[in-house]
Amino acid sequence: MAKSKMAVRTPAKQTRFNFTGINLIGERLGRFFRLGGVLTLLALMGLLLQLGYSSWQQTWPVKNISLEGNYHYLKKQELVALVNQKSSGGMLSIDLGQLQADAKLLDWIDRVEIRKVWPDTLVFLVQEHQPVVRIDELILTQKGTLIENNKSHASLSELPYITTSQDVTIREQNYPRIWQEFKQIRRKLELLELNVERLEIDQLRNWRLLANSGVLVNLGRKERLSRVDKLVLAYSEIADQPAIESIDLRYHNGLAVKWSRQSEKLKS
């Protein structure tokens, strides 16, 4: 007997989709957008804080500048211009140390201290350079600083004056040494009641002194202090002091005196 065959149908395999990768990508995208949102929020907050800080600074502008100390040559307008450059952000943004350093670059300021007086005032306590002599178009101060003479202060015209020939070159670092020697000579001649206010250095570097009485003293190029000592010793023997026109000290064994024409007429 033939065996009958039975066809057995196996169930079809069901296709399953794996959502694990998609979920992982979704989570990462979510984290990215959440992080981006946080960063954006932080950036916005930083911007708002910056704008708020700038606005807050502007609520404290500098309105007043007070200048204290013993000053004669410094102009308050120079400090106002400096502060306007450095205080665009108001009182809170001003760096006092930097402002003091910048202020010391102004011509006449030797020392300066600055303090804030709230809500809107800067106080400058100033110590000026002390001028001692005019040298050509410059002012030499007590500490050896050279300042351009803008001739805006009448009192500077009363300082002793040193003028140099255009044909001679004298380095500016030598100006203090020249002034010290000139000052010693002036003190010696004060003993003779000769008030010397002007020194002329010619193209040969000869020193010529002009006293306020009109007397001209020629010292030459060397041994100037010893020559002045010679004049001090001999001056009592020179008669008619008001009639002297010039004294030449460039002689080894003496000096030469030139009398004014008015004196010659009186003697005749």
Secondary structure, DSSP 8 states (H G I E B T S, - for coil): -------------------HHHHHHHHHHHHHHHHHHHHHHHHHHHHHHHHHHHHHHHTS---EEEEESS-SS--HHHHHHHHHHH-TT-GGG--HHHHHHHHTTSTTEEEEEEEEETTTEEEEEEEE--EEEEETTEEEETTS-EEE--S--GGGGGS-EEEE-TT----GGGHHHHHHHHHHHHHHHHTTT--EEEEEE-TT--EEEEETTS-EEEEESS-HHHHHHHHHHHGGG---GGGEEEEE---SS--EEEE-HHHHHHH-
